Amino acid sequence: MPTSRADDPQPTPPIEPALEDCCQSGCDPCIFDIYQDALERYRLALQEWQARQPPPKPVRKRSLR
């Protein structure tokens, strides 16, 4: 299991295509279909990555004396 974030970087989201990137020819798959598939894979990878991360350290409050 990785020991640091450098060994296990956070997944990066896919880049959403612009509306004008679509050729409007009814391609199968359309670039927006490909993007949606990539977005689903990203969300799953992000959930898995978050589950591997250590819990945050508790913040200790300093007393104001």
mmCIF file as gemmi writes it, N, C-alpha and C atoms, coordinates in Angstrom:
data_model
loop_
_atom_site.group_PDB
_atom_site.id
_atom_site.type_symbol
_atom_site.label_atom_id
_atom_site.label_alt_id
_atom_site.label_comp_id
_atom_site.label_asym_id
_atom_site.label_entity_id
_atom_site.label_seq_id
_atom_site.pdbx_PDB_ins_code
_atom_site.Cartn_x
_atom_site.Cartn_y
_atom_site.Cartn_z
_atom_site.occupancy
_atom_site.B_iso_or_equiv
_atom_site.pdbx_formal_charge
_atom_site.auth_seq_id
_atom_site.auth_asym_id
_atom_site.pdbx_PDB_model_num
ATOM 1 N N . MET Axp A 1 ? 0.855 -1.18 0 1 0 ? 1 A 1
ATOM 2 C CA . MET Axp A 1 ? 0 0 0 1 0 ? 1 A 1
ATOM 3 C C . MET Axp A 1 ? 0.896 1.236 0 1 0 ? 1 A 1
ATOM 4 N N . PRO Axp A 2 ? 0.539 2.256 -0.808 1 0 ? 2 A 1
ATOM 5 C CA . PRO Axp A 2 ? 1.361 3.463 -0.868 1 0 ? 2 A 1
ATOM 6 C C . PRO Axp A 2 ? 1.463 4.145 0.488 1 0 ? 2 A 1
ATOM 7 N N . THR Axp A 3 ? 2.596 4.82 0.68 1 0 ? 3 A 1
ATOM 8 C CA . THR Axp A 3 ? 2.826 5.469 1.962 1 0 ? 3 A 1
ATOM 9 C C . THR Axp A 3 ? 2.73 6.986 1.886 1 0 ? 3 A 1
ATOM 10 N N . SER Axp A 4 ? 2.659 7.536 0.688 1 0 ? 4 A 1
ATOM 11 C CA . SER Axp A 4 ? 2.542 8.985 0.57 1 0 ? 4 A 1
ATOM 12 C C . SER Axp A 4 ? 1.692 9.333 -0.642 1 0 ? 4 A 1
ATOM 13 N N . ARG Axp A 5 ? 1.233 10.57 -0.66 1 0 ? 5 A 1
ATOM 14 C CA . ARG Axp A 5 ? 0.411 11.007 -1.793 1 0 ? 5 A 1
ATOM 15 C C . ARG Axp A 5 ? 1.226 11.042 -3.082 1 0 ? 5 A 1
ATOM 16 N N . ALA Axp A 6 ? 2.529 11.215 -2.977 1 0 ? 6 A 1
ATOM 17 C CA . ALA Axp A 6 ? 3.366 11.204 -4.175 1 0 ? 6 A 1
ATOM 18 C C . ALA Axp A 6 ? 3.337 9.83 -4.829 1 0 ? 6 A 1
ATOM 19 N N . ASP Axp A 7 ? 3.199 8.786 -4.011 1 0 ? 7 A 1
ATOM 20 C CA . ASP Axp A 7 ? 3.124 7.427 -4.531 1 0 ? 7 A 1
ATOM 21 C C . ASP Axp A 7 ? 1.731 7.101 -5.062 1 0 ? 7 A 1
ATOM 22 N N . ASP Axp A 8 ? 0.738 7.876 -4.68 1 0 ? 8 A 1
ATOM 23 C CA . ASP Axp A 8 ? -0.655 7.599 -5.026 1 0 ? 8 A 1
ATOM 24 C C . ASP Axp A 8 ? -1.359 8.928 -5.31 1 0 ? 8 A 1
ATOM 25 N N . PRO Axp A 9 ? -1.06 9.56 -6.46 1 0 ? 9 A 1
ATOM 26 C CA . PRO Axp A 9 ? -1.642 10.878 -6.725 1 0 ? 9 A 1
ATOM 27 C C . PRO Axp A 9 ? -3.155 10.815 -6.922 1 0 ? 9 A 1
ATOM 28 N N . GLN Axp A 10 ? -3.807 11.905 -6.597 1 0 ? 10 A 1
ATOM 29 C CA . GLN Axp A 10 ? -5.254 12 -6.774 1 0 ? 10 A 1
ATOM 30 C C . GLN Axp A 10 ? -5.582 11.935 -8.266 1 0 ? 10 A 1
ATOM 31 N N . PRO Axp A 11 ? -6.609 11.177 -8.645 1 0 ? 11 A 1
ATOM 32 C CA . PRO Axp A 11 ? -7 11.127 -10.056 1 0 ? 11 A 1
ATOM 33 C C . PRO Axp A 11 ? -7.408 12.515 -10.558 1 0 ? 11 A 1
ATOM 34 N N . THR Axp A 12 ? -7.2 12.749 -11.827 1 0 ? 12 A 1
ATOM 35 C CA . THR Axp A 12 ? -7.595 14.026 -12.418 1 0 ? 12 A 1
ATOM 36 C C . THR Axp A 12 ? -8.839 13.816 -13.279 1 0 ? 12 A 1
ATOM 37 N N . PRO Axp A 13 ? -9.756 14.768 -13.237 1 0 ? 13 A 1
ATOM 38 C CA . PRO Axp A 13 ? -10.988 14.613 -14.006 1 0 ? 13 A 1
ATOM 39 C C . PRO Axp A 13 ? -10.735 14.761 -15.503 1 0 ? 13 A 1
ATOM 40 N N . PRO Axp A 14 ? -11.592 14.145 -16.308 1 0 ? 14 A 1
ATOM 41 C CA . PRO Axp A 14 ? -11.449 14.321 -17.759 1 0 ? 14 A 1
ATOM 42 C C . PRO Axp A 14 ? -11.848 15.741 -18.152 1 0 ? 14 A 1
ATOM 43 N N . ILE Axp A 15 ? -11.356 16.172 -19.278 1 0 ? 15 A 1
ATOM 44 C CA . ILE Axp A 15 ? -11.684 17.508 -19.779 1 0 ? 15 A 1
ATOM 45 C C . ILE Axp A 15 ? -12.976 17.413 -20.589 1 0 ? 15 A 1
ATOM 46 N N . GLU Axp A 16 ? -13.942 18.236 -20.206 1 0 ? 16 A 1
ATOM 47 C CA . GLU Axp A 16 ? -15.229 18.221 -20.904 1 0 ? 16 A 1
ATOM 48 C C . GLU Axp A 16 ? -15.084 18.871 -22.278 1 0 ? 16 A 1
ATOM 49 N N . PRO Axp A 17 ? -15.573 18.195 -23.322 1 0 ? 17 A 1
ATOM 50 C CA . PRO Axp A 17 ? -15.492 18.807 -24.644 1 0 ? 17 A 1
ATOM 51 C C . PRO Axp A 17 ? -16.445 19.999 -24.749 1 0 ? 17 A 1
ATOM 52 N N . ALA Axp A 18 ? -16.083 20.952 -25.573 1 0 ? 18 A 1
ATOM 53 C CA . ALA Axp A 18 ? -16.948 22.109 -25.817 1 0 ? 18 A 1
ATOM 54 C C . ALA Axp A 18 ? -18.057 21.704 -26.78 1 0 ? 18 A 1
ATOM 55 N N . LEU Axp A 19 ? -19.162 22.419 -26.75 1 0 ? 19 A 1
ATOM 56 C CA . LEU Axp A 19 ? -20.284 22.107 -27.64 1 0 ? 19 A 1
ATOM 57 C C . LEU Axp A 19 ? -19.851 22.087 -29.103 1 0 ? 19 A 1
ATOM 58 N N . GLU Axp A 20 ? -18.972 23.005 -29.471 1 0 ? 20 A 1
ATOM 59 C CA . GLU Axp A 20 ? -18.533 23.068 -30.869 1 0 ? 20 A 1
ATOM 60 C C . GLU Axp A 20 ? -17.57 21.938 -31.245 1 0 ? 20 A 1
ATOM 61 N N . ASP Axp A 21 ? -17.123 21.149 -30.267 1 0 ? 21 A 1
ATOM 62 C CA . ASP Axp A 21 ? -16.267 19.997 -30.564 1 0 ? 21 A 1
ATOM 63 C C . ASP Axp A 21 ? -17.066 18.851 -31.189 1 0 ? 21 A 1
ATOM 64 N N . CYS Axp A 22 ? -18.37 18.859 -31.007 1 0 ? 22 A 1
ATOM 65 C CA . CYS Axp A 22 ? -19.229 17.813 -31.571 1 0 ? 22 A 1
ATOM 66 C C . CYS Axp A 22 ? -19.501 18.137 -33.038 1 0 ? 22 A 1
ATOM 67 N N . CYS Axp A 23 ? -19.417 17.13 -33.902 1 0 ? 23 A 1
ATOM 68 C CA . CYS Axp A 23 ? -19.615 17.354 -35.338 1 0 ? 23 A 1
ATOM 69 C C . CYS Axp A 23 ? -21.089 17.291 -35.745 1 0 ? 23 A 1
ATOM 70 N N . GLN Axp A 24 ? -21.976 16.922 -34.796 1 0 ? 24 A 1
ATOM 71 C CA . GLN Axp A 24 ? -23.416 16.85 -35.061 1 0 ? 24 A 1
ATOM 72 C C . GLN Axp A 24 ? -23.762 15.854 -36.169 1 0 ? 24 A 1
ATOM 73 N N . SER Axp A 25 ? -22.934 14.802 -36.327 1 0 ? 25 A 1
ATOM 74 C CA . SER Axp A 25 ? -23.178 13.803 -37.372 1 0 ? 25 A 1
ATOM 75 C C . SER Axp A 25 ? -23.785 12.523 -36.827 1 0 ? 25 A 1
ATOM 76 N N . GLY Axp A 26 ? -24.089 12.496 -35.539 1 0 ? 26 A 1
ATOM 77 C CA . GLY Axp A 26 ? -24.667 11.288 -34.955 1 0 ? 26 A 1
ATOM 78 C C . GLY Axp A 26 ? -23.65 10.179 -34.749 1 0 ? 26 A 1
ATOM 79 N N . CYS Axp A 27 ? -22.411 10.535 -34.511 1 0 ? 27 A 1
ATOM 80 C CA . CYS Axp A 27 ? -21.352 9.54 -34.296 1 0 ? 27 A 1
ATOM 81 C C . CYS Axp A 27 ? -21.72 8.616 -33.14 1 0 ? 27 A 1
ATOM 82 N N . ASP Axp A 28 ? -21.288 7.377 -33.248 1 0 ? 28 A 1
ATOM 83 C CA . ASP Axp A 28 ? -21.496 6.41 -32.173 1 0 ? 28 A 1
ATOM 84 C C . ASP Axp A 28 ? -20.169 5.709 -31.914 1 0 ? 28 A 1
ATOM 85 N N . PRO Axp A 29 ? -19.477 6.079 -30.855 1 0 ? 29 A 1
ATOM 86 C CA . PRO Axp A 29 ? -19.919 6.965 -29.782 1 0 ? 29 A 1
ATOM 87 C C . PRO Axp A 29 ? -19.603 8.423 -30.103 1 0 ? 29 A 1
ATOM 88 N N . CYS Axp A 30 ? -20.426 9.282 -29.587 1 0 ? 30 A 1
ATOM 89 C CA . CYS Axp A 30 ? -20.221 10.733 -29.687 1 0 ? 30 A 1
ATOM 90 C C . CYS Axp A 30 ? -19.142 11.127 -28.672 1 0 ? 30 A 1
ATOM 91 N N . ILE Axp A 31 ? -18.483 12.249 -28.906 1 0 ? 31 A 1
ATOM 92 C CA . ILE Axp A 31 ? -17.461 12.681 -27.943 1 0 ? 31 A 1
ATOM 93 C C . ILE Axp A 31 ? -18.057 12.91 -26.561 1 0 ? 31 A 1
ATOM 94 N N . PHE Axp A 32 ? -19.343 13.25 -26.507 1 0 ? 32 A 1
ATOM 95 C CA . PHE Axp A 32 ? -19.979 13.458 -25.207 1 0 ? 32 A 1
ATOM 96 C C . PHE Axp A 32 ? -20.253 12.127 -24.509 1 0 ? 32 A 1
ATOM 97 N N . ASP Axp A 33 ? -20.505 11.063 -25.286 1 0 ? 33 A 1
ATOM 98 C CA . ASP Axp A 33 ? -20.637 9.721 -24.706 1 0 ? 33 A 1
ATOM 99 C C . ASP Axp A 33 ? -19.292 9.278 -24.127 1 0 ? 33 A 1
ATOM 100 N N . ILE Axp A 34 ? -18.238 9.532 -24.876 1 0 ? 34 A 1
ATOM 101 C CA . ILE Axp A 34 ? -16.889 9.172 -24.421 1 0 ? 34 A 1
ATOM 102 C C . ILE Axp A 34 ? -16.553 9.944 -23.15 1 0 ? 34 A 1
ATOM 103 N N . TYR Axp A 35 ? -16.906 11.227 -23.123 1 0 ? 35 A 1
ATOM 104 C CA . TYR Axp A 35 ? -16.659 12.045 -21.935 1 0 ? 35 A 1
ATOM 105 C C . TYR Axp A 35 ? -17.429 11.5 -20.733 1 0 ? 35 A 1
ATOM 106 N N . GLN Axp A 36 ? -18.698 11.155 -20.91 1 0 ? 36 A 1
ATOM 107 C CA . GLN Axp A 36 ? -19.503 10.629 -19.801 1 0 ? 36 A 1
ATOM 108 C C . GLN Axp A 36 ? -18.908 9.329 -19.263 1 0 ? 36 A 1
ATOM 109 N N . ASP Axp A 37 ? -18.43 8.458 -20.156 1 0 ? 37 A 1
ATOM 110 C CA . ASP Axp A 37 ? -17.774 7.218 -19.714 1 0 ? 37 A 1
ATOM 111 C C . ASP Axp A 37 ? -16.516 7.536 -18.912 1 0 ? 37 A 1
ATOM 112 N N . ALA Axp A 38 ? -15.727 8.492 -19.404 1 0 ? 38 A 1
ATOM 113 C CA . ALA Axp A 38 ? -14.501 8.885 -18.698 1 0 ? 38 A 1
ATOM 114 C C . ALA Axp A 38 ? -14.833 9.509 -17.35 1 0 ? 38 A 1
ATOM 115 N N . LEU Axp A 39 ? -15.913 10.279 -17.282 1 0 ? 39 A 1
ATOM 116 C CA . LEU Axp A 39 ? -16.327 10.912 -16.033 1 0 ? 39 A 1
ATOM 117 C C . LEU Axp A 39 ? -16.752 9.863 -15.01 1 0 ? 39 A 1
ATOM 118 N N . GLU Axp A 40 ? -17.456 8.83 -15.439 1 0 ? 40 A 1
ATOM 119 C CA . GLU Axp A 40 ? -17.845 7.742 -14.532 1 0 ? 40 A 1
ATOM 120 C C . GLU Axp A 40 ? -16.612 7.016 -14.001 1 0 ? 40 A 1
ATOM 121 N N . ARG Axp A 41 ? -15.641 6.735 -14.889 1 0 ? 41 A 1
ATOM 122 C CA . ARG Axp A 41 ? -14.403 6.071 -14.454 1 0 ? 41 A 1
ATOM 123 C C . ARG Axp A 41 ? -13.641 6.956 -13.476 1 0 ? 41 A 1
ATOM 124 N N . TYR Axp A 42 ? -13.612 8.267 -13.735 1 0 ? 42 A 1
ATOM 125 C CA . TYR Axp A 42 ? -12.937 9.203 -12.836 1 0 ? 42 A 1
ATOM 126 C C . TYR Axp A 42 ? -13.59 9.199 -11.457 1 0 ? 42 A 1
ATOM 127 N N . ARG Axp A 43 ? -14.914 9.267 -11.411 1 0 ? 43 A 1
ATOM 128 C CA . ARG Axp A 43 ? -15.613 9.299 -10.118 1 0 ? 43 A 1
ATOM 129 C C . ARG Axp A 43 ? -15.334 8.039 -9.312 1 0 ? 43 A 1
ATOM 130 N N . LEU Axp A 44 ? -15.321 6.896 -9.981 1 0 ? 44 A 1
ATOM 131 C CA . LEU Axp A 44 ? -15.009 5.643 -9.296 1 0 ? 44 A 1
ATOM 132 C C . LEU Axp A 44 ? -13.563 5.654 -8.796 1 0 ? 44 A 1
ATOM 133 N N . ALA Axp A 45 ? -12.641 6.085 -9.648 1 0 ? 45 A 1
ATOM 134 C CA . ALA Axp A 45 ? -11.229 6.143 -9.255 1 0 ? 45 A 1
ATOM 135 C C . ALA Axp A 45 ? -11.032 7.109 -8.093 1 0 ? 45 A 1
ATOM 136 N N . LEU Axp A 46 ? -11.761 8.231 -8.096 1 0 ? 46 A 1
ATOM 137 C CA . LEU Axp A 46 ? -11.644 9.204 -7.013 1 0 ? 46 A 1
ATOM 138 C C . LEU Axp A 46 ? -12.154 8.611 -5.704 1 0 ? 46 A 1
ATOM 139 N N . GLN Axp A 47 ? -13.275 7.905 -5.738 1 0 ? 47 A 1
ATOM 140 C CA . GLN Axp A 47 ? -13.797 7.26 -4.525 1 0 ? 47 A 1
ATOM 141 C C . GLN Axp A 47 ? -12.799 6.241 -3.984 1 0 ? 47 A 1
ATOM 142 N N . GLU Axp A 48 ? -12.22 5.446 -4.877 1 0 ? 48 A 1
ATOM 143 C CA . GLU Axp A 48 ? -11.236 4.447 -4.448 1 0 ? 48 A 1
ATOM 144 C C . GLU Axp A 48 ? -10.005 5.126 -3.865 1 0 ? 48 A 1
ATOM 145 N N . TRP Axp A 49 ? -9.557 6.208 -4.49 1 0 ? 49 A 1
ATOM 146 C CA . TRP Axp A 49 ? -8.393 6.947 -3.992 1 0 ? 49 A 1
ATOM 147 C C . TRP Axp A 49 ? -8.681 7.525 -2.613 1 0 ? 49 A 1
ATOM 148 N N . GLN Axp A 50 ? -9.863 8.147 -2.445 1 0 ? 50 A 1
ATOM 149 C CA . GLN Axp A 50 ? -10.22 8.737 -1.155 1 0 ? 50 A 1
ATOM 150 C C . GLN Axp A 50 ? -10.26 7.677 -0.061 1 0 ? 50 A 1
ATOM 151 N N . ALA Axp A 51 ? -10.717 6.48 -0.381 1 0 ? 51 A 1
ATOM 152 C CA . ALA Axp A 51 ? -10.784 5.402 0.608 1 0 ? 51 A 1
ATOM 153 C C . ALA Axp A 51 ? -9.384 4.956 1.04 1 0 ? 51 A 1
ATOM 154 N N . ARG Axp A 52 ? -8.388 5.138 0.178 1 0 ? 52 A 1
ATOM 155 C CA . ARG Axp A 52 ? -7.013 4.737 0.512 1 0 ? 52 A 1
ATOM 156 C C . ARG Axp A 52 ? -6.274 5.772 1.343 1 0 ? 52 A 1
ATOM 157 N N . GLN Axp A 53 ? -6.805 6.98 1.423 1 0 ? 53 A 1
ATOM 158 C CA . GLN Axp A 53 ? -6.098 8.053 2.121 1 0 ? 53 A 1
ATOM 159 C C . GLN Axp A 53 ? -6.263 7.918 3.628 1 0 ? 53 A 1
ATOM 160 N N . PRO Axp A 54 ? -5.217 8.251 4.381 1 0 ? 54 A 1
ATOM 161 C CA . PRO Axp A 54 ? -5.327 8.188 5.841 1 0 ? 54 A 1
ATOM 162 C C . PRO Axp A 54 ? -6.316 9.24 6.333 1 0 ? 54 A 1
ATOM 163 N N . PRO Axp A 55 ? -6.965 8.963 7.448 1 0 ? 55 A 1
ATOM 164 C CA . PRO Axp A 55 ? -7.9 9.962 7.982 1 0 ? 55 A 1
ATOM 165 C C . PRO Axp A 55 ? -7.141 11.223 8.383 1 0 ? 55 A 1
ATOM 166 N N . PRO Axp A 56 ? -7.794 12.379 8.302 1 0 ? 56 A 1
ATOM 167 C CA . PRO Axp A 56 ? -7.109 13.623 8.68 1 0 ? 56 A 1
ATOM 168 C C . PRO Axp A 56 ? -6.775 13.625 10.165 1 0 ? 56 A 1
ATOM 169 N N . LYS Axp A 57 ? -5.671 14.27 10.48 1 0 ? 57 A 1
ATOM 170 C CA . LYS Axp A 57 ? -5.269 14.377 11.885 1 0 ? 57 A 1
ATOM 171 C C . LYS Axp A 57 ? -6.195 15.364 12.585 1 0 ? 57 A 1
ATOM 172 N N . PRO Axp A 58 ? -6.594 15.061 13.814 1 0 ? 58 A 1
ATOM 173 C CA . PRO Axp A 58 ? -7.482 15.99 14.525 1 0 ? 58 A 1
ATOM 174 C C . PRO Axp A 58 ? -6.76 17.303 14.824 1 0 ? 58 A 1
ATOM 175 N N . VAL Axp A 59 ? -7.509 18.373 14.758 1 0 ? 59 A 1
ATOM 176 C CA . VAL Axp A 59 ? -6.965 19.7 15.051 1 0 ? 59 A 1
ATOM 177 C C . VAL Axp A 59 ? -7.112 19.946 16.542 1 0 ? 59 A 1
ATOM 178 N N . ARG Axp A 60 ? -5.995 20.26 17.17 1 0 ? 60 A 1
ATOM 179 C CA . ARG Axp A 60 ? -6.021 20.53 18.615 1 0 ? 60 A 1
ATOM 180 C C . ARG Axp A 60 ? -6.232 22.012 18.829 1 0 ? 60 A 1
ATOM 181 N N . LYS Axp A 61 ? -7.203 22.327 19.652 1 0 ? 61 A 1
ATOM 182 C CA . LYS Axp A 61 ? -7.483 23.729 19.959 1 0 ? 61 A 1
ATOM 183 C C . LYS Axp A 61 ? -6.546 24.193 21.061 1 0 ? 61 A 1
ATOM 184 N N . ARG Axp A 62 ? -6.053 25.39 20.899 1 0 ? 62 A 1
ATOM 185 C CA . ARG Axp A 62 ? -5.183 25.971 21.922 1 0 ? 62 A 1
ATOM 186 C C . ARG Axp A 62 ? -6.049 26.769 22.882 1 0 ? 62 A 1
ATOM 187 N N . SER Axp A 63 ? -5.756 26.632 24.135 1 0 ? 63 A 1
ATOM 188 C CA . SER Axp A 63 ? -6.517 27.407 25.118 1 0 ? 63 A 1
ATOM 189 C C . SER Axp A 63 ? -6.018 28.848 25.117 1 0 ? 63 A 1
ATOM 190 N N . LEU Axp A 64 ? -6.941 29.751 25.322 1 0 ? 64 A 1
ATOM 191 C CA . LEU Axp A 64 ? -6.607 31.177 25.339 1 0 ? 64 A 1
ATOM 192 C C . LEU Axp A 64 ? -6.547 31.645 26.78 1 0 ? 64 A 1
ATOM 193 N N . ARG Axp A 65 ? -5.404 31.513 27.388 1 0 ? 65 A 1
ATOM 194 C CA . ARG Axp A 65 ? -5.243 31.944 28.787 1 0 ? 65 A 1
ATOM 195 C C . ARG Axp A 65 ? -4.575 33.258 28.854 1 0 ? 65 A 1
